[in-house]
Amino acid sequence: MIVTTTPGVEGKQIVEYKGIVFGEVISGVDFIKDFAAGLTNFFGGRSKAYEGELLQAREEALVEMQERAAALGANAVVGVDIDYEVLGANGSMLMVTASGTAVRVE
């Protein structure tokens, strides 16, 4: 499956549009990661716990989007956009959404 942020695929022609596809992941941060991130916030530096959670959520959202595109008969997703949102009363949930247009290219 070809996945790109561009509106087309270089060297290929879009022969069929299948529709807009999404992949959504809502991920909670557990107490240990939240505590470690709090220490990082206090002392400074990068939060490896949050970065790892973000990386995993993004990858899962992209995979889900590709699976939905394949189910429509697409072999590529163009115009991909990834959005991030913090949810929950105390901001302890992360939502990652990947979206794009499922197409067939030749």
Summary of the structure (lengths in Angstrom):
residues: 106
radius of gyration: 17.1
end to end distance: 12.3
largest distance: 53.9
contacts: 313
relative contact order: 0.33
helix: 35%
strand: 40%
